[in-house]
């Protein structure tokens, strides 16, 4: 009887490993529920670079209509309101990582009760999940202290714009991250303040919420130290008083964004990530390790894209090389990709963060 076999670097085997790598990476990726092709997604996946050549795409960001409308005696023809379309652009580039192990032809593989090739795949999946998380939070938190584009989505980070940020303390008392000390921890009223920033203003100033079960929602990511400060605050009107309302949207708890959430407050789904970034000095851009920037996220807060050469429909390109007379194996996973925070820019040169509000607090 003849049996079909697929060896290392067989074309079918490579496609299978590309697919399983992508599945494993998504399972490990905390921000996976935020990614989608719809404008109702927090991280919108743009498909243009998977369909055609080019390393940069221009993204249109539509503002709300603000005209008066027309009534019975008004002439409709010729009195329509034009769409206000602003733009942002995203760069994609190549990134990958290589893991070296002994091949199945060696005594090393014989000595251990696990598959070294499989372990390499899992390690690469974890590496990619970690890296995508770094990309996202460095971008949406405006972490200008990180200047290596390998850690910022292959695009430079931009500081939060003036109308899209708030600080702990009495309104106006602190206006820069370096002004925060142990007297300024995370509190629930800061989430209220961020929601007010997101909801109030003209059609360009407001942050468009997500629609979940027909309701308007935002997502707020906190650092674990900020969540600790919330949970240990026993003052009236703080965490202990609102626990009965945590995850109160009964119809929506099956939505993936609710999976692993720490609670819900003022239409904000609270999630936690170690990768929420530190603060930055407003003058030098230097890291401030005692400050964390929580971030409120609305629709289209960030955009992500993959290249058509990066691994076909599976995003990743899997490669294996046997070396030293087939005694050593190097496996690698590559992608052509990019991610950045959405920022609308007008013809006059002004710019505004499109879907984010940062919340800086002391956290140590």
LOMAR-355584 format. One line per field, with one value per residue (C-alpha): residue in three letters; residue number from 0; y, z, x. Coordinates in pm, whole numbers, m for minus. Example, Ala and Ser with C-alpha at 12.3 -4.5 7.8 and 13.67 -1.06 7.14 Angstrom:
<semars>
type <- ALA,SER .
seq <- 0,1 .
yy <- m450,m106 .
zz <- 780,714 .
xx <- 1230,1367 .
</semars>
This chain:
<semars>
type <- UNK,UNK,UNK,UNK,UNK,UNK,UNK,UNK,UNK,UNK,UNK,UNK,UNK,UNK,UNK,UNK,UNK,UNK,UNK,UNK,UNK,UNK,UNK,UNK,UNK,UNK,UNK,UNK,UNK,UNK,UNK,UNK,UNK,UNK,UNK,UNK,UNK,UNK,UNK,UNK,UNK,UNK,UNK,UNK,UNK,UNK,UNK,UNK,UNK,UNK,UNK,UNK,UNK,UNK,UNK,UNK,UNK,UNK,UNK,UNK,UNK,UNK,UNK,UNK,UNK,UNK,UNK,UNK,UNK,UNK,UNK,UNK,UNK,UNK,UNK,UNK,UNK,UNK,UNK,UNK,UNK,UNK,UNK,UNK,UNK,UNK,UNK,UNK,UNK,UNK,UNK,UNK,UNK,UNK,UNK,UNK,UNK,UNK,UNK,UNK,UNK,UNK,UNK,UNK,UNK,UNK,UNK,UNK,UNK,UNK,UNK,UNK,UNK,UNK,UNK,UNK,UNK,UNK,UNK,UNK,UNK,UNK,UNK,UNK,UNK,UNK,UNK,UNK,UNK,UNK,UNK,UNK,UNK,UNK,UNK,UNK,UNK,UNK,UNK,UNK,UNK,UNK,UNK,UNK,UNK,UNK,UNK,UNK,UNK,UNK,UNK,UNK,UNK,UNK,UNK,UNK,UNK,UNK,UNK,UNK,UNK,UNK,UNK,UNK,UNK,UNK,UNK,UNK,UNK,UNK,UNK,UNK,UNK,UNK,UNK,UNK,UNK,UNK,UNK,UNK,UNK,UNK,UNK,UNK,UNK,UNK,UNK,UNK,UNK,UNK,UNK,UNK,UNK,UNK,UNK,UNK,UNK,UNK,UNK,UNK,UNK,UNK,UNK,UNK,UNK,UNK,UNK,UNK,UNK,UNK,UNK,UNK,UNK,UNK,UNK,UNK,UNK,UNK,UNK,UNK,UNK,UNK,UNK,UNK,UNK,UNK,UNK,UNK,UNK,UNK,UNK,UNK,UNK,UNK,UNK,UNK,UNK,UNK,UNK,UNK,UNK,UNK,UNK,UNK,UNK,UNK,UNK,UNK,UNK,UNK,UNK,UNK,UNK,UNK,UNK,UNK,UNK,UNK,UNK,UNK,UNK,UNK,UNK,UNK,UNK,UNK,UNK,UNK,UNK,UNK,UNK,UNK,UNK,UNK,UNK,UNK,UNK,UNK,UNK,UNK,UNK,UNK,UNK,UNK,UNK,UNK,UNK,UNK,UNK,UNK,UNK,UNK,UNK,UNK,UNK,UNK,UNK,UNK,UNK,UNK,UNK,UNK,UNK,UNK,UNK,UNK,UNK,UNK,UNK,UNK,UNK,UNK,UNK,UNK,UNK,UNK,UNK,UNK,UNK,UNK,UNK,UNK,UNK,UNK,UNK,UNK,UNK,UNK,UNK,UNK,UNK,UNK,UNK,UNK,UNK,UNK,UNK,UNK,UNK,UNK,UNK,UNK,UNK,UNK,UNK,UNK,UNK,UNK,UNK,UNK,UNK,UNK,UNK,UNK,UNK,UNK,UNK,UNK,UNK,UNK,UNK,UNK,UNK,UNK .
seq <- 0,1,2,3,4,5,6,7,8,9,10,11,12,13,14,15,16,17,18,19,20,21,22,23,24,25,26,27,28,29,30,31,32,33,34,35,36,37,38,39,40,41,42,43,44,45,46,47,48,49,50,51,52,53,54,55,56,57,58,59,60,61,62,63,64,65,66,67,68,69,70,71,72,73,74,75,76,77,78,79,80,81,82,83,84,85,86,87,88,89,90,91,92,93,94,95,96,97,98,99,100,101,102,103,104,105,106,107,108,109,110,111,112,113,114,115,116,117,118,119,120,121,122,123,124,125,126,127,128,129,130,131,132,133,134,135,136,137,138,139,140,141,142,143,144,145,146,147,148,149,150,151,152,153,154,155,156,157,158,159,160,161,162,163,164,165,166,167,168,169,170,171,172,173,174,175,176,177,178,179,180,181,182,183,184,185,186,187,188,189,190,191,192,193,194,195,196,197,198,199,200,201,202,203,204,205,206,207,208,209,210,211,212,213,214,215,216,217,218,219,220,221,222,223,224,225,226,227,228,229,230,231,232,233,234,235,236,237,238,239,240,241,242,243,244,245,246,247,248,249,250,251,252,253,254,255,256,257,258,259,260,261,262,263,264,265,266,267,268,269,270,271,272,273,274,275,276,277,278,279,280,281,282,283,284,285,286,287,288,289,290,291,292,293,294,295,296,297,298,299,300,301,302,303,304,305,306,307,308,309,310,311,312,313,314,315,316,317,318,319,320,321,322,323,324,325,326,327,328,329,330,331,332,333,334,335,336,337,338,339,340,341,342,343,344,345,346,347,348,349,350,351,352,353,354,355,356,357,358,359,360,361,362,363 .
yy <- 0,352,622,995,1182,1552,1643,1963,2248,2053,2318,2168,2135,2498,2619,2406,2550,2904,2842,2678,2956,3218,3024,2989,3356,3471,3243,3411,3767,3961,4233,3984,4070,4433,4353,4345,4466,4673,5048,4940,4770,4929,4809,4817,4572,4737,4487,4706,4596,4229,4283,4503,4627,4915,4970,5258,5306,5621,5574,5796,5891,6033,6304,6331,6534,6861,7033,7166,6931,7026,7080,7131,7464,7399,7318,6987,6994,7156,7200,6872,6861,6734,6460,6570,6310,6336,6114,5913,5683,5357,5212,4836,4668,4328,4179,3828,3618,3300,3012,2757,2400,2065,1865,1535,1363,1429,1272,1598,1534,1177,1291,1514,1402,1690,1802,2075,2191,2225,2414,2652,2719,2793,3023,3216,3243,3388,3626,3757,3794,3990,4205,4295,4393,4617,4770,4850,4999,5199,5353,5423,5538,5773,5630,5859,5722,5410,5506,5158,5105,4726,4786,5053,4888,4989,5346,5620,5693,6027,6195,6221,6537,6813,6751,6376,6338,6385,6353,6246,6518,6814,6922,7149,7092,6856,6909,6681,6328,6454,6636,6313,6167,5922,6161,6099,5732,5596,5671,5614,5984,5985,5741,5981,6262,6060,5970,6338,6421,6146,6250,6632,6864,6917,6643,6622,6640,6345,5989,5751,5466,5100,4958,4641,4498,4831,5018,5269,5139,5234,5011,5134,4951,4984,4872,4609,4867,5109,4838,4762,5128,5123,4803,4910,5251,5229,5589,5652,5626,5429,5063,4900,5092,5000,4627,4543,4714,4534,4367,4473,4463,4116,4098,4168,3954,3699,3960,3878,4219,4122,3807,3865,4213,4342,4518,4790,5148,5441,5249,5160,4796,4779,4555,4509,4471,4470,4648,4973,5206,5429,5805,6038,6366,6644,6822,6548,6254,6040,5749,5809,5468,5573,5683,5471,5587,5409,5459,5493,5343,5407,5281,5293,5383,5213,5062,4749,4604,4307,4271,4024,3870,3819,3480,3485,3457,3329,3657,3477,3318,3007,2892,2604,2550,2234,2306,2120,1805,1818,1821,2176,2327,2696,2791,3142,3333,3648,3904,4221,4434,4768,4922,5278,5498,5673,6048,6271,6550,6849,7043,7324,7098,7049,6697,6513,6160,5998,5738,5752,5940,5877,5883,5941,5846,5760,5382,5222 .
zz <- 0,m79,185,120,324,359,466,592,342,134,m17,145,481,470,406,694,933,816,897,1234,1329,1256,1461,1755,1739,1749,2045,2240,2131,2392,2143,1883,1956,1866,1507,1226,874,972,1053,1382,1484,1720,1500,1142,906,569,279,5,44,31,m312,m490,m480,m260,88,197,197,247,468,455,790,758,991,1101,895,1063,826,937,716,489,560,359,192,137,m200,m174,m515,m505,m128,m20,229,108,296,513,445,621,560,733,587,699,609,599,610,657,1001,1111,1367,1353,1602,1586,1720,1663,1392,1432,1300,1620,1962,2113,1963,2093,2449,2502,2516,2303,1943,1906,1577,1739,2032,1787,1620,1955,2053,1726,1770,2119,1985,1718,1967,2201,1919,1784,2136,2168,1830,1934,2277,2178,1905,2084,2406,2207,2350,2185,2418,2197,1872,1730,1458,1500,1825,1699,1405,1149,1186,1415,1724,1769,2103,2204,2062,2304,2296,2343,2682,3051,3374,3729,3979,3979,3626,3504,3804,3612,3244,3182,3280,3474,3711,3844,4179,4432,4506,4158,4117,3881,3990,3829,3780,3534,3316,3341,3228,2931,2829,2840,2613,2376,2369,2377,2092,1726,1467,1455,1829,1929,1933,1756,1991,1903,1843,2052,2070,1952,2238,2229,2403,2446,2557,2822,2867,3206,3326,3608,3852,3758,3803,4146,4242,4128,4317,4643,4648,4916,4886,4813,4447,4359,4265,4568,4507,4141,4152,4120,3781,3651,3316,3350,2978,2995,2626,2520,2739,2461,2247,2222,2360,2693,2722,3001,3080,3435,3448,3289,3395,3222,2894,2903,2894,3117,2998,3137,2967,3090,2766,2850,2824,3067,3059,2860,2955,2765,2683,2627,2538,2793,2964,3307,3472,3758,3520,3302,3017,3021,2695,2592,2250,2002,1652,1411,1686,1487,1143,1049,712,574,247,m23,m17,358,373,142,324,640,704,787,573,737,640,748,673,749,813,912,713,834,1203,1273,1193,1167,1147,1093,1065,858,781,580,803,970,1241,1355,1552,1337,1313,1089,909,742,441,677,847,1176,1317,1586,1722,1565,1820,2134,2466,2699,3079,3256,3623,3877,3891,4079 .
xx <- 0,119,89,101,362,435,786,945,892,641,411,101,274,386,30,m96,162,83,m282,m223,21,m245,m503,m262,m164,m528,m603,m321,m405,m602,m700,m829,m1197,m1122,m1017,m1273,m1336,m1640,m1622,m1786,m1459,m1207,m920,m1041,m872,m814,m792,m646,m284,m383,m539,m286,71,180,320,97,m279,m483,m786,m1094,m1249,m1601,m1725,m2089,m2336,m2429,m2676,m3018,m3217,m3508,m3874,m4198,m4120,m3750,m3598,m3410,m3245,m2906,m2914,m2759,m2475,m2142,m1964,m1673,m1405,m1072,m775,m507,m246,m91,249,311,650,810,869,950,1133,1339,1364,1644,1605,1767,1593,1412,1726,1925,1961,1829,1486,1503,1575,1270,904,777,800,1065,913,571,723,891,555,389,674,641,264,317,582,345,58,285,417,70,m33,275,192,m163,m101,207,m7,m336,m166,57,378,634,904,910,1079,1150,891,925,736,496,323,587,454,583,374,200,135,m232,m385,m481,m858,m823,m658,m720,m524,m604,m680,m916,m996,m717,m487,m257,m186,113,215,517,279,129,235,92,m195,m338,m443,m707,m1066,m1404,m1466,m1175,m1368,m1666,m1436,m1306,m1662,m1757,m1461,m1573,m1940,m1935,m1844,m1910,m1915,m1535,m1471,m1690,m1561,m1798,m1898,m1933,m2278,m2321,m2670,m2809,m2641,m2356,m2044,m1682,m1395,m1151,m821,m654,m314,m336,m196,m474,m736,m588,m627,m990,m1073,m909,m1079,m1349,m1469,m1836,m1924,m1611,m1554,m1713,m2036,m2077,m2005,m2372,m2366,m2057,m2124,m2486,m2570,m2725,m2805,m2449,m2228,m2193,m2016,m1642,m1543,m1701,m1489,m1239,m1373,m1321,m1658,m1868,m1919,m2093,m2129,m1758,m1647,m1341,m1058,m708,m371,m14,77,m104,194,376,347,574,735,558,884,1140,914,1101,927,769,756,525,249,19,m203,m537,m721,m1085,m1149,m1428,m1496,m1201,m956,m683,m628,m434,m336,m144,46,m49,302,306,138,m162,m494,m324,m134,190,457,599,948,1174,1540,1740,2108,2425,2343,1979,2077,1959,1621,1540,1174,1045,720,696,430,405,186,130,m89,m147,m380,m642,m585,m796,m615,m777,m656,m566,m314,m500,m527,m722,m713,m1018,m1124,m910,m899,m605,m640,m308,m277,m12,29,316 .
</semars>
